[in-house]
Amino acid sequence: MKYFKKLEGSRLYLSPVNPEDVETYTRWINDLSVSVRLGNSREVFGLQREQVLLEDMVKEGQNFAIVRMDDDQLLGNCSLFAMDSIRRVAEVGIFLGDEEQRGQGYGTEALQLICEYGFKILNLNNIMLRVFEFNQPAIRCYEKAGFRVFGRRSQSYYMNDTYFDEIYMEMLRSDCKTTYLDAKLPRRN
């Protein structure tokens, strides 16, 4: 089996990252439609470099492959990082690799799953993310998942003779309305 259902939603599940997907991840991260949105379009990722990154992701942190439920197709990945268990905060990152998979609600569902996991399993209270202002489809996805804008860093990304703002969004534990994990978690009667 290539993937393992750690967190299940309605149309997808989150699995530990599989380093055997190195060619797929390398193709995605070198695709400008992905790397520009992630802010690393100047980076060049070969198979060896991506293999090291994937192996590091497997060894530590909360890093998940996003996998479609009906056919076990890898769609992208998402991670919780910069976690501080005393302050109960973290950041989340996500991307969907193939353009035809975007705009279908997969990103929203994956974010809801990983945030619910962060709040209910990891005991976080605040999860934030960063997005560039030109990435309007992502901003709409994040808002649908329950995130709200709380700030911005002006003119912090320069590309193609243009400055763009970096937008900061957050979700609080009290904002999390999803119940994907409730059936699997114990409750006091």
C-alpha positions in Angstrom: 0.0 0.0 0.0 1.3 3.4 -1.0 -0.8 5.6 1.2 -2.3 5.3 4.7 -5.6 7.0 5.8 -4.5 9.0 8.8 -7.3 11.6 8.5 -10.4 10.9 6.4 -12.7 13.5 4.9 -15.6 13.0 2.6 -13.7 13.0 -0.8 -10.1 12.8 0.3 -7.8 11.6 3.1 -4.5 12.8 4.5 -1.7 10.2 4.5 1.9 10.3 5.6 4.1 11.7 2.7 5.5 8.9 0.6 9.1 9.5 -0.7 8.4 7.2 -3.6 6.4 10.2 -5.1 9.6 12.1 -5.6 9.1 12.4 -9.4 5.6 13.8 -9.0 6.6 16.3 -6.4 9.7 17.4 -8.4 7.4 18.0 -11.5 5.0 20.0 -9.4 7.6 22.2 -7.6 9.2 23.0 -10.9 5.9 24.0 -12.4 5.7 27.9 -12.3 2.0 27.8 -11.6 2.8 26.1 -8.3 6.2 27.6 -7.4 5.2 31.3 -8.1 2.3 30.9 -5.6 4.5 29.3 -3.0 7.1 32.0 -3.3 10.0 29.8 -4.5 9.9 30.2 -8.2 13.7 31.1 -8.2 14.5 27.7 -6.8 15.5 24.8 -9.0 14.6 21.4 -7.6 16.1 18.2 -9.0 15.2 14.7 -8.0 17.9 14.4 -5.4 17.1 17.7 -3.7 13.4 16.8 -3.6 14.1 13.3 -2.3 16.0 14.8 0.6 13.1 17.2 1.4 10.6 14.4 1.2 12.6 12.1 3.5 13.0 15.0 6.0 9.2 15.5 5.8 8.6 11.8 6.6 11.0 11.9 9.6 9.5 14.9 11.4 6.6 17.2 11.7 3.0 17.1 10.7 3.3 16.6 6.9 0.6 14.9 4.9 0.0 13.9 1.3 -3.5 14.8 0.1 -5.0 11.8 -1.6 -8.4 11.5 -3.4 -10.5 8.9 -1.7 -12.1 7.2 -4.8 -8.9 6.4 -6.7 -6.0 7.0 -4.3 -4.6 9.7 -6.6 -2.0 12.0 -5.0 -3.3 15.6 -5.3 -0.8 17.6 -3.3 0.3 18.1 0.3 -0.3 20.1 3.5 1.6 20.6 6.7 1.4 22.1 10.1 4.7 23.7 11.0 6.2 26.4 13.3 4.2 24.7 16.1 4.5 26.1 19.6 2.7 23.9 22.1 3.0 26.4 24.9 1.4 29.2 23.0 -0.8 26.6 21.1 -0.1 28.1 17.7 1.1 26.8 14.3 1.2 27.7 10.7 -0.3 25.7 7.9 0.8 25.3 4.3 -0.9 23.6 1.4 -0.7 23.1 -2.3 -2.4 21.1 -5.0 0.0 20.1 -7.8 -2.0 19.6 -10.9 -4.0 22.6 -12.2 -7.0 20.5 -13.1 -7.4 19.5 -9.4 -7.7 23.1 -8.3 -11.0 24.8 -7.8 -12.9 21.6 -7.0 -13.0 22.0 -3.2 -10.1 19.6 -2.5 -8.0 22.4 -0.9 -10.8 23.5 1.3 -11.5 20.0 2.5 -7.8 19.2 3.1 -7.4 22.5 5.1 -10.5 21.7 7.2 -9.2 18.2 8.0 -5.7 19.3 9.0 -7.0 22.2 11.0 -9.5 20.0 12.8 -6.6 17.6 13.6 -4.6 20.6 14.8 -7.3 21.8 17.1 -8.7 18.4 18.4 -5.6 16.2 18.4 -2.6 18.6 18.8 -4.5 21.0 21.1 -3.8 24.1 19.1 -5.8 27.3 19.4 -4.6 29.4 16.5 -3.5 28.3 13.1 -2.3 30.9 10.6 -1.2 30.9 6.9 0.4 33.3 4.5 -0.7 33.9 0.9 0.3 36.4 -1.8 -2.4 38.8 -2.8 -2.4 37.8 -6.5 -3.4 34.2 -5.5 -7.1 35.0 -5.3 -8.3 31.4 -5.9 -6.3 30.3 -2.8 -7.7 33.2 -0.7 -11.2 32.1 -1.6 -10.3 28.5 -0.7 -8.9 29.6 2.7 -12.0 31.7 3.4 -14.3 28.8 2.6 -12.3 26.6 5.0 -12.9 29.2 7.8 -9.8 31.4 7.7 -10.0 35.2 8.0 -7.6 38.0 7.1 -5.9 39.6 10.1 -3.0 41.5 8.5 -0.7 42.0 5.6 2.9 42.7 4.9 3.0 45.4 2.2 5.0 45.1 -1.0 6.9 42.1 0.3 7.0 40.0 -2.9 8.6 41.4 -6.0 8.1 39.6 -9.3 7.7 40.7 -12.9 8.4 44.4 -12.1 5.5 44.4 -9.6 5.3 44.4 -5.8 2.7 42.3 -4.1 1.5 42.1 -0.5 1.7 39.0 1.6 -1.7 38.4 3.4 -1.9 36.8 6.8 -4.9 34.7 7.6 -5.9 32.7 10.7 -8.4 30.3 12.2 -9.1 30.0 15.9 -10.2 26.7 17.5 -13.6 28.3 18.1 -13.9 29.0 14.4 -13.4 25.3 13.4 -16.8 23.9 12.5 -15.9 20.7 10.8 -16.7 17.3 12.3 -14.7 14.9 10.1 -12.9 13.4 13.2 -15.7 13.4 15.7 -16.8 9.8 14.9 -13.3 8.5 15.7 -12.7 10.5 18.8 -13.9 9.6 22.3 -16.4 11.8 24.1 -17.6 11.8 27.7 -21.2 11.0 28.0 
